[in-house]
Amino acid sequence: MATETLPDDRALRIARRERALEQMAIHDLDLLVLGRQANVRYVSGTPQLWVAGTRPFGPICVLERATGEVHLNSTWDEGVPDEIGRDRLYGLSWSPFTLTDVLKSLPASVGARRVGTDALSPTFAQLLPQAFPNAELVDGEPAMRAARRIKTDDEIVALRLAVDVAGTALAAALRELAPDSREPSLVGALMEAMTMVGVSTPATQNGAWVTSRDHPWRRASEDGRIRAGDLVAFAAGALAGGYVGEVGRTAVAGDEPSGAAALFGRSKSLTERLFAACRPGAPATGLLDAYREAGEALPPMPVAHGLGMGFDSPVVSADLARSVAAATLEAGMVLAVTGYVWQEGVGAVFTRDAVHVTEDGPVVLTSVQGGQ
């Protein structure tokens, strides 16, 4: 896998765009004005430069429902799909007034009745009504969430590749685990393995930590040093081809401490329950129930969240009781499913697996070897 320079495969990007257009029809949107990177990539199929880190909303991509045309904020055409064309690119600018003038000049701007955006800064909340004088501005994020929630067959292939990259990185870190190794060195091995296969963008940064024997959620090591018998959790996340792959495992440094085997057994039992809950038509609350049925305490992190071009829905957490109660799992979803069990005096076992919800039952996409 090489560092990204080309647009996404044609079949992949066209199928995604069709899903977005279907949701525009369902939500009665004439235009979508997108600024969130995952949404821009989903609709355009274009790898973007200079978008790392936090930034305010900007109209990076416009999708027209009537024509299916995409207008993209890009000064160059490298990596831009042929169907977008140079005539539908508009240059980078620090001035929101310049970008507003670009939107005003779009043929569909005057006739648009409903325009959806995936976010708005105070500045663009004032300026966008000038660009679309006859339109109602509405929240377009529900349409994009609905489009992204169910994965196409080509997206499943892309997600498998991202999960494999994360698994390769995690396996490399596992090989470096030993008493007297250090957490930063393990994270370094993880990142190095990722870049060796051409992926230089991690989706997570907290790649390895010693679990506490005294507290269920805390890190144990203040100096980053790993001692014999420590249970060390690994979390690898890779952004590859625009898709996020996540894998989590736990391994013992040196000889297993007393009680570790039983703890790993509890982890396996919980994971089996979690996987079984990933079936179409099942309530998302079933993933929370799996913890209760296994007799395990719910962790502070989400038990599951959608995987895709970012953090997709649903997000299954005890802290989001209302939204979880309203969510139903559907065939085509891909979930990052998290298992977490702890035993005083031993430590914690953390796992994270990518699970594809299919009509025939859950399909685990994770294939990393080693750890638990």
C-alpha positions as MATLAB code, in Angstrom:
seq = 'MATETLPDDRALRIARRERALEQMAIHDLDLLVLGRQANVRYVSGTPQLWVAGTRPFGPICVLERATGEVHLNSTWDEGVPDEIGRDRLYGLSWSPFTLTDVLKSLPASVGARRVGTDALSPTFAQLLPQAFPNAELVDGEPAMRAARRIKTDDEIVALRLAVDVAGTALAAALRELAPDSREPSLVGALMEAMTMVGVSTPATQNGAWVTSRDHPWRRASEDGRIRAGDLVAFAAGALAGGYVGEVGRTAVAGDEPSGAAALFGRSKSLTERLFAACRPGAPATGLLDAYREAGEALPPMPVAHGLGMGFDSPVVSADLARSVAAATLEAGMVLAVTGYVWQEGVGAVFTRDAVHVTEDGPVVLTSVQGGQ';
ca = [
       0.000    0.000    0.000;
       1.501    3.321   -1.059;
       1.103    6.766    0.442;
      -1.990    8.322   -1.107;
      -1.611   10.317   -4.326;
      -4.460    8.956   -6.454;
      -8.227    9.349   -6.150;
     -10.277    6.536   -4.657;
     -11.254    3.742   -7.039;
     -14.033    4.770   -9.387;
     -16.537    2.114   -8.291;
     -15.924    2.993   -4.640;
     -16.405    6.741   -4.993;
     -19.363    6.525   -7.401;
     -21.289    4.144   -5.137;
     -20.672    6.407   -2.145;
     -21.791    9.478   -4.067;
     -24.979    7.706   -5.128;
     -25.734    6.927   -1.488;
     -25.235   10.593   -0.601;
     -27.563   11.669   -3.439;
     -30.200    9.182   -2.262;
     -30.079   10.673    1.205;
     -30.286   14.198   -0.240;
     -33.542   13.160   -1.898;
     -34.861   11.620    1.330;
     -33.956   14.759    3.318;
     -35.109   17.095    0.512;
     -31.751   18.821    0.030;
     -30.910   20.598   -3.215;
     -27.268   21.203   -2.258;
     -24.853   19.868    0.338;
     -22.077   22.209    1.427;
     -19.491   20.096    3.243;
     -16.512   21.018    5.381;
     -15.810   17.939    7.477;
     -12.954   15.984    5.940;
     -14.614   12.567    6.161;
     -17.705   13.877    4.361;
     -15.624   15.631    1.710;
     -13.637   12.463    1.003;
     -16.811   10.344    0.972;
     -18.479   12.500   -1.682;
     -15.484   13.536   -3.789;
     -13.152   10.528   -3.543;
     -10.228   12.938   -3.341;
      -7.341   12.715   -0.853;
      -6.877   16.197    0.600;
      -3.693   18.002    1.626;
      -3.155   20.549    4.395;
      -6.173   19.463    6.423;
      -4.496   17.889    9.470;
      -5.518   19.105   12.900;
      -8.441   21.186   14.055;
      -9.720   23.902   11.762;
     -12.887   25.988   11.434;
     -15.619   25.156    8.974;
     -15.058   26.028    5.348;
     -17.089   25.166    2.221;
     -14.665   22.564    0.855;
     -17.093   20.543   -1.252;
     -20.512   21.176   -2.796;
     -22.731   18.357   -4.088;
     -25.654   19.165   -6.414;
     -28.595   16.813   -6.158;
     -30.108   17.612   -9.573;
     -26.948   16.957  -11.583;
     -24.760   14.902   -9.215;
     -21.947   17.372   -9.885;
     -19.229   17.926   -7.310;
     -17.477   21.260   -6.803;
     -14.245   21.006   -4.836;
     -11.990   23.499   -3.095;
      -8.575   22.625   -4.553;
      -5.871   24.693   -6.224;
      -4.462   21.682   -8.090;
      -5.979   18.669   -9.817;
      -3.625   15.949   -8.585;
      -5.689   13.186   -7.016;
      -8.968   14.718   -8.247;
     -11.224   12.235  -10.102;
     -11.772   12.884  -13.790;
     -15.546   13.228  -13.434;
     -15.129   16.319  -11.244;
     -13.034   18.161  -13.819;
     -10.884   21.252  -13.553;
     -13.779   23.589  -14.305;
     -15.410   22.580  -11.002;
     -12.362   23.260   -8.833;
     -12.055   26.521   -6.915;
      -8.837   27.695   -5.327;
      -7.785   27.823   -1.712;
      -8.385   31.127    0.046;
      -8.106   32.427    3.579;
     -10.946   34.879    2.889;
     -14.465   33.644    3.662;
     -15.804   36.415    1.422;
     -13.895   35.009   -1.551;
     -15.287   31.529   -0.917;
     -18.787   32.953   -0.552;
     -18.428   34.652   -3.943;
     -17.480   31.273   -5.435;
     -20.635   29.697   -4.032;
     -22.720   32.599   -5.371;
     -21.415   31.896   -8.857;
     -22.532   28.254   -8.917;
     -25.346   27.731  -11.441;
     -27.495   25.967   -8.832;
     -27.129   28.584   -6.099;
     -30.022   30.857   -7.094;
     -32.554   28.072   -7.586;
     -31.662   26.105   -4.448;
     -34.511   25.858   -1.928;
     -32.861   23.800    0.817;
     -29.131   23.736    1.432;
     -27.598   21.402    3.987;
     -24.266   21.913    5.737;
     -22.365   19.511    7.979;
     -21.168   22.280   10.307;
     -21.176   26.065   10.471;
     -18.894   28.640   12.017;
     -20.452   31.946   13.113;
     -18.856   33.658   10.112;
     -20.297   31.293    7.525;
     -23.645   31.251    9.319;
     -23.832   34.908    8.310;
     -22.313   34.570    4.833;
     -23.961   31.450    3.392;
     -27.433   33.057    3.205;
     -25.847   35.578    0.825;
     -24.572   32.750   -1.378;
     -27.980   31.018   -1.478;
     -30.488   33.870   -1.265;
     -33.614   31.768   -1.915;
     -32.709   28.792    0.233;
     -33.358   27.571    3.742;
     -30.126   26.500    5.454;
     -30.568   23.222    7.334;
     -28.431   20.595    9.061;
     -27.060   18.257    6.396;
     -25.138   16.023    8.783;
     -28.059   13.573    9.324;
     -28.110   12.888    5.592;
     -24.374   12.236    5.523;
     -24.528   10.042    8.626;
     -27.275    7.968    7.049;
     -25.280    7.599    3.832;
     -22.068    6.623    5.606;
     -23.635    4.267    8.145;
     -24.185    1.383    5.706;
     -21.061    0.309    3.816;
     -20.935   -0.719    0.177;
     -19.119   -3.916   -0.811;
     -16.131   -1.868   -2.006;
     -16.048   -0.040    1.304;
     -15.800   -3.355    3.147;
     -12.729   -4.178    1.037;
     -11.224   -0.774    1.868;
     -11.969   -1.229    5.566;
     -10.345   -4.668    5.575;
      -7.169   -3.079    4.197;
      -7.197   -0.382    6.893;
      -7.811   -2.979    9.628;
      -4.972   -5.111    8.235;
      -2.602   -2.125    8.404;
      -3.571   -1.523   12.027;
      -3.155   -5.228   12.768;
       0.288   -5.326   11.156;
       1.355   -2.359   13.283;
      -0.016   -3.879   16.465;
       1.689   -7.215   15.798;
       5.032   -5.400   15.411;
       4.555   -3.707   18.780;
       3.638   -7.016   20.415;
       6.929   -8.506   19.235;
       8.816   -5.749   21.075;
       7.073   -6.352   24.398;
       9.359   -7.583   27.177;
      10.111   -6.753   30.805;
      12.073   -3.477   31.025;
      10.805   -2.257   27.653;
       9.079    1.113   27.651;
       5.705    2.320   26.463;
       7.134    4.952   24.048;
       9.326    2.310   22.388;
       6.308    0.077   21.812;
       4.382    2.977   20.299;
       7.403    3.730   18.113;
       7.477    0.145   16.843;
       3.769    0.367   16.087;
       4.134    3.618   14.125;
       7.230    2.429   12.278;
       5.464   -0.718   11.093;
       2.573    1.382    9.846;
       4.797    3.680    7.815;
       6.651    0.685    6.361;
       3.473   -0.231    4.490;
       2.971    3.339    3.293;
       0.515    4.660    5.886;
       1.799    7.639    7.832;
      -1.453    8.828    9.430;
      -2.353    7.114   12.714;
      -5.991    7.222   13.763;
      -5.045    6.962   17.452;
      -2.057    8.163   19.449;
      -2.248    6.296   22.759;
      -0.814    3.081   21.342;
       0.440    1.150   24.399;
       0.003    1.396   28.151;
       0.448   -0.686   31.286;
      -2.930   -1.458   32.838;
      -3.333   -0.799   36.540;
      -3.588   -3.567   39.099;
      -5.127   -1.130   41.605;
      -7.744    0.785   39.621;
     -10.018   -0.441   36.806;
      -9.466    2.471   34.399;
      -6.112    4.053   35.195;
      -2.709    3.608   33.616;
      -0.233    1.942   35.949;
       3.136    3.233   34.794;
       4.223    6.790   35.535;
       7.664    6.419   33.962;
       6.562    4.313   30.981;
       8.665    1.334   32.085;
       7.165   -2.134   31.791;
       7.785   -4.679   34.508;
       7.534   -8.461   34.536;
       3.949   -9.627   34.861;
       2.393   -6.352   33.649;
      -0.661   -6.594   31.427;
       0.011   -4.179   28.584;
      -2.813   -2.931   26.376;
      -2.171   -2.058   22.728;
      -4.446    0.076   20.544;
      -3.555    0.552   16.879;
      -5.479    2.826   14.575;
      -4.619    3.525   10.940;
      -6.136    5.959    8.449;
      -5.531    4.141    5.177;
      -7.213    5.023    1.902;
      -9.471    7.389    3.817;
     -10.785    4.605    6.070;
     -10.061    4.060    9.749;
      -8.991    0.620   10.933;
      -8.769   -0.047   14.678;
      -7.410   -3.065   16.546;
      -6.850   -3.581   20.266;
      -5.124   -6.390   22.165;
      -3.560   -7.071   25.573;
      -0.426   -9.097   26.291;
       1.633  -10.024   29.339;
       5.229   -8.905   29.729;
       7.145  -12.043   30.687;
       5.493  -14.722   32.794;
       1.766  -14.484   33.472;
       0.853  -13.359   36.994;
      -1.538  -15.410   39.074;
      -5.105  -14.815   37.910;
      -4.190  -13.689   34.384;
      -5.460  -16.849   32.694;
      -8.857  -16.492   34.354;
      -9.006  -12.814   33.338;
      -8.236  -13.645   29.721;
     -10.963  -16.285   29.909;
     -13.455  -13.658   31.084;
     -12.355  -11.423   28.224;
     -12.985  -14.192   25.686;
     -16.445  -14.874   27.107;
     -17.348  -11.174   26.958;
     -16.037  -10.811   23.414;
     -18.133  -13.752   22.230;
     -21.236  -12.119   23.704;
     -20.375   -8.802   22.050;
     -19.891  -10.424   18.658;
     -23.182  -12.320   19.009;
     -24.973   -9.011   19.635;
     -23.827   -7.707   16.227;
     -26.704   -8.928   14.107;
     -29.111   -7.025   11.831;
     -32.300   -5.881   13.508;
     -30.799   -6.153   16.993;
     -30.984   -3.138   19.297;
     -27.716   -1.328   19.909;
     -28.437   -1.707   23.626;
     -27.601   -5.396   23.178;
     -23.922   -4.473   23.198;
     -24.339   -2.853   26.614;
     -26.389   -5.831   27.785;
     -23.517   -8.147   26.795;
     -21.411   -6.610   29.568;
     -24.163   -7.017   32.137;
     -24.866  -10.598   31.072;
     -21.164  -11.414   31.383;
     -21.079   -9.820   34.832;
     -18.572   -7.184   33.762;
     -18.610   -3.470   34.550;
     -19.208   -1.138   31.611;
     -16.019    0.710   30.619;
     -15.740    4.510   30.419;
     -15.109    4.386   26.649;
     -17.800    3.495   24.077;
     -18.512   -0.217   23.882;
     -18.797    0.121   20.096;
     -18.735    2.751   17.394;
     -19.121    2.740   13.659;
     -16.001    2.423   11.535;
     -15.629    4.095    8.180;
     -14.192    7.400    7.067;
     -13.967    8.563   10.642;
     -16.099    7.936   13.730;
     -19.383    6.725   12.226;
     -22.711    6.051   13.886;
     -23.859    4.403   16.005;
     -21.809    5.287   19.074;
     -22.775    2.812   21.808;
     -22.006    4.169   25.262;
     -23.790    4.097   28.596;
     -23.416    7.892   28.636;
     -25.581    8.181   25.493;
     -28.547    6.215   26.763;
     -31.215    8.020   24.726;
     -29.491    7.751   21.340;
     -28.403    4.154   21.991;
     -31.954    3.162   22.907;
     -33.151    4.532   19.566;
     -30.464    2.793   17.476;
     -30.869   -0.519   15.669;
     -28.031   -2.433   14.045;
     -28.329   -2.882   10.286;
     -26.716   -5.176    7.748;
     -23.786   -3.336    6.198;
     -22.618   -1.592    9.354;
     -19.035   -2.057   10.506;
     -18.414   -1.610   14.223;
     -15.291   -1.252   16.311;
     -16.287   -3.442   19.267;
     -14.436   -2.942   22.551;
     -14.034   -5.486   25.320;
     -12.625   -4.495   28.713;
     -12.364   -6.590   31.886;
     -10.361   -5.885   35.033;
      -9.248   -7.787   38.113;
      -7.694   -6.199   41.168;
      -4.120   -7.342   41.653;
      -3.866   -8.510   38.020;
      -4.752   -5.677   35.651;
      -7.047   -5.247   32.673;
      -7.581   -7.026   29.361;
      -8.547   -4.671   26.534;
      -9.625   -5.826   23.072;
     -10.967   -4.020   20.021;
     -12.162   -5.733   16.860;
     -13.780   -4.627   13.611;
     -17.059   -6.479   13.087;
     -19.108   -6.419    9.887;
     -22.829   -6.836   10.534;
     -24.229   -9.075    7.771;
     -27.516  -10.850    7.063;
     -25.729  -14.117    7.876;
     -24.398  -12.857   11.203;
     -21.295  -11.029   12.430;
     -18.087  -11.264   10.410;
     -14.919  -10.308   12.301;
     -12.552   -8.394   10.025;
      -9.648   -8.391   12.495;
      -6.960  -10.978   11.801;
      -4.036   -9.848   13.985;
      -2.190  -12.677   15.727;
      -0.745  -12.519   19.236;
      -2.048  -10.974   22.436;
      -5.558  -11.557   23.683;
];
